[in-house]
Amino acid sequence: MIECGMKEKNIRLLGRLDATQDPICLDWTASGFEVNFEGTQLWAELEATCESPDMWVAVAVDGSPIARFMVEPGRRWYPLGRWGAPFEGMEKAPARVVTLMKETQCMPFAPEATIKVHGLRHDGQLLPLPDPALRIEFIGDSLTSGEGAMAPKDNQEWIPMWFTAFGNYSFHVCNALKAERRVISQSGQGVAWNFMFDPAGNLADDYELTVGALKGEAAEARGCRKPYDFAAWPADVVLIRLLSNDVGGMRRADKVEEMTEPLTVKCVDFIRKVRRLNPKAHIVWVLPGSKSLPEIGAEAVRRAQAQGVEKLSCLTLPDYGPEELGARNHPNAAYNEKIGKITAEYLRGILGMSAAD
């Protein structure tokens, strides 16, 4: 068996992370790695840094999820797959793309919690990976973290096990478009404040940082507070799905009328920041549900367009109904798949891609 570190040639690191770290650390939803593996056995040495909260990952082969499990504290080898002919005379197994991604989102209340990837063990070779057709960055809240999507209907538990990178809409968008994704999402947060109307709970202010949702000594030690290198991974599309928590926070504070204009201005400012840092990307604002004042997002897009921001649009998705619920009034995996396909078709249109692309 061959053992190698994560800086080996032909290992593609996924998500916003500090690639200079050894071991690499997975924080954002969908952060991880993928390889084009030819052989019969592939293992990864993983380590969760805390007993709690739980850290979950999922594994896919050629885009099809095959395993989902919790990473335990302490360094352990986990099998990602075993292939090969079970009977003499059958053909040799072909090369396949194996992907491991973190299912759970960042945990700001426990910034020391992460998954360390120490290395790989295999009996074959890591071949070059095909380039992705697109690079798409997803910015969002619990809906983009896949919160509740893996849970039974009407479940009321807030636990890491119910979050998902493979069961949320961003996976289906990228699967349809042969795209690589980076996800920046955090439950409860918004553009200007969080669901509790706390201005500290927003994703916009720390967008320039590698993992801006995490603060403190442990997070800094693994590179979370480093400036993110946008030029190293130039996004073709930046898809923003925020505002639900901003509106919820205004309602909680009974300040909807008073704070609508400041929130709209904050959204315009964020759009302009995203444009500055992603100069060539199409920016798409996915409007919140019909009960969460989507007109605020639409007005922010209109104002930014009037100020000269090009390649900018907004997208309305269908609301999810009672039959599409997972945990804590969040949509289930089936709804995520549905809107993922809708979003992919929308992006094909604005990018001028054919159905065959």
N, C-alpha and C positions, 0 to 999 in steps of 0.2 A: 504493500500500500504506500502511496505517495502522500506526504503531508506538505502543505504550503500555507503561507500567510495570505492576508487579504490584499496585499499589494502585488500579488502575482499577475503576470500578463494574462489577459483574457478573462479577468473577473471584472464585471461591471457593477460598480456600487450604485445603489438606487436611493434617491431621496436626498434631502438636505442633510449633510453630515460633514464632519471634519475628517477628510480623507487622510490627513497626516497622522491621525491617531493610530496607535497600535496597542490593543485591538481597536477596531472601529466600533462605534456606539450607535445604536439605532434608537431614535427618539420619535421623530414624526411618524404618523400613520403612513404605511406603504414604504418606509425606508427598509433597505435590505441589500440584496445582491442577486445577480443571475450569472449563469455560466452556460456555455454550449458544451455539454459533456458527452464524451464518447467513452464508454466503459460499462462496468456492471455494478459498481457500488460507489455511492457518493455520500459523505457524511460532513456535518458541520459541527465545530466545537463552539458551543454557545454558553453564555452565563448571564443569568439575571442577577442584578446587584442587590436586590431586596427580597425579603419574604413576601412583602406586600407593598404596593398593589401588584396583582398578578400581571405578568407580561406574556402575551400570546403572539405566536407567529403562525403563518400558513405557508405551505409549499405548493407550487404548481409545476407541472411538467407540460411543456409546449402550450402554456396558457390555461391549462385545465387544472384547477385545484385538486390536490390528492390527499393533503394532510393538514391538520390544524391541531396545535398543541401548546401547552403552557411551558415556558422555559423555566427551569428550576434554578435556585441559587447554587452557586458553585459551578465550576467548569465541567461540562459533560459533552460527550459526543452524541449527536442525534442523527439518525439515518434520514436522508432525504430521498432515498430510493435505492432499490436493488433490481437490476435488470439482467437480461441475458436469456438464452434459450434454456427452458427447463428440461427439454428432451434432446438427446443426441441427434444431430443431423439438422436441427432447425437453424435458421439464418441468424447471423450475428446481430445483436441489437444495434440500431442506428444511433447516431448522435441526437441529442435532444436538449432543449433549453430548459434548465431547472432554475426556478425562481424561489427565493425565500423572502418574505416580507413581514414586517411587524404589523400585527392586527390592531393592537391597542394604540391609542393616542398618547401624546405627552401627558404627564401628570404634574401640573405645577405645584400641587400640595405636597408632592414627594419628588423634588427635582433630582434627587440622587438615584431615582429608579430609571434604569435603562437596560438594554440588552447589549452585551458585548459579544462580538463575533471574533474569535481568536484565529480561526483558520479552517481549512478544508482537508479532508482525507479522501483519497479515491484510488482506483486501480486502473485508470485509463489516462485520458488527456483532456485538457481544456482547449477547445478550438475557438477561433475568432467568432465573435458574435456579429450577426447582421446589424447594421445601423438602423435605429428606429426611423419610421417615416416622419414622425413628428415628435416634438417635445411639448408637453402640456403641463402647466402648473395650475393646481387647484388650490384656491384659498377659501376657507370656509369655517363653519362651526361644527356642531355635533352632527349635522346632516352630512357633512363631508368626511367626518371621522367614522361614519357608518355606525353611530351609536344606536343600539337597540335592534339593528337589522338581523342579527342572528338569533334573537330571542323568540320564544313563543308569543303568540298574540296577547296583548294586554298585560304582559309581564311588567312589574313595577320595580325591578331591581336595577340599581345603577352599579354594574360590575364590569370589569374589563373584558370578561368572557363574551359579552354581547356586542362588543365593538368589532369592526371588520374592515380590512383593506380590500379583500377579494370579493366581499359581498356588497360593496357600495358602488354607486353609480360611476365613480371615476374609473374603476376597473373596467366596466363595460364600455365606457367611452374609448378608453385606450385599446382595449381588445379589438374593437371594431375598426379602429383607425391605424392599428399597428404602431401605436405611440408609446413613448416612455413618459411616465408621470412623476411629478413631485407634488406632495400634498402638504399644505400648511393649514392645519385645521385644529380647532380647539372648542370643546363643548362650552356653551355659555357665553362665548365671547362675541364681540361685534366689531364695528368700524370705529365707533366713538366711545362705547361703554359696554358693559356686559348685561346679562339679564337681571342683575340686581341694581342696575343704573350706577355702577362703579366705573369711573373713567379709566381706572388702572386695568380693567379687563377688556382690552381691545387688541386686535391683531395688527392694526395699521402702524402703530408707533414703532414697533420693533421688527417691521417687515424686512429691514436691511440686514438683520442678524441671521446667523445660520439656524439657530433654534431659539427664536426670540421669546417663546412662551415660557422658557425655563430660566430661572435666576438662581443665584447663590453659588457658593464655592464649588460644589460638586459639578454643577452645570458648566461653570467656567473652565474647570479642569479638563473637561472633554470637548472643549471648543464650541459650546453652544452659543456663547456670547461674541464669537468672532464675526466680523463683517462677512457677509455672504458674497461669493464671487459670481455675479450674474453672468459675466462674460464667458465663464467656463462651461456654462450650460444654458445657451441662449434659447429661451422659450419661444415657440411658434405661436402658442396661445396661452394667455393667462385668463383663467376662468374664476371669477369672484362670486361666491355664493354666501353673502353676508346680509345682515339687516334684521333677521328674525329676532335676535337677542336685543339689538338696539331698541326695536319697537316694544318688545316685552319689558325692557327696563323703563322706558318712558311711561308705559301704562302702569307699571308697579309704583312709580313715583308720582303718578297722576300729572304728568307734564307733557302730554302728547302735543298739544297745541303750542306750548311754549318752546319745545325743543325740536320741533320738526325742521325749522330752518337751519339751526346750528348743525343738526345731523346731516342735512342735505349738503351743506358746505363741507363738512368733514368727509363725506363720500366723494365729492368732487376733488378734494385735496388728495384723497387716497388714489383715485384714478390717475391723477397727474403724477403721483409718486410712482405708481406701477408703470406708467408710460416712460418716465425718466429712466427707470432701472431696467426696463425691457423694451428698448426703442423700436424693435422690429415686430413685436408680438401683436396679434389680434387680441384685444381685451374684450371679454364678454362678461357682463354682469347678469348673473342668474337671479331674477327677481324673487323675493320671498313669496310665500303663499298669499292667497287672496285676502286673508284676514290679518296680514302683517304689513299693511300699507305699502304694497309694491310700488305705488306711485312715487314714493320717495326715491327709490333707486332709479326709476325711469326718468325722473326730473334731474337727478344728478348726472346721468348719462347725457341727457339733452344739453345741460349746461356745459359739460366738459366738451362735447362736440362743438358747441358754439364758441368755445375758447380755443378751438383748433386741434383738439385731440382726435386724431384719425384712427381708422381701423378699430373702432369702438362701437359696440352694440349691446343690447340687452335681450334676454331670452326669458320667456314665460313658460314654466312647466306646469303640468296639471297638478292640482292638489291631491294629496293622498286621503283616501276615505277610511272608514272604520275597518273595512275588510283588508286593508293594506298596512295595518299596524303591527309593529314588533313590540319593543319595550318602551315604557314611559312615553307613550304618545309619539314615538318616532316611527318612521316607515320601515317596513320589512325588506328583506332581500329581493322579493319579487318586484316591489315598486322601484327599488334602486335599479334593477335590471331594465325595467320599462323606461325610466327617464334617462338612463345611460344611453339607450339606443336612440331616443329622441334627440338628446344632446349631440350624439355623434353625427346624426343626419344634419342637424343645424350647422355643425362645424364643417362638414363636407361642403355645404352650400357656400359659406362665407369664404372658405379656402379654395373654392373652385376644384374640388376633388370629385372624381367620378365614383360610382359605387364599386368599381373594380379596384380603386386605390386602397 
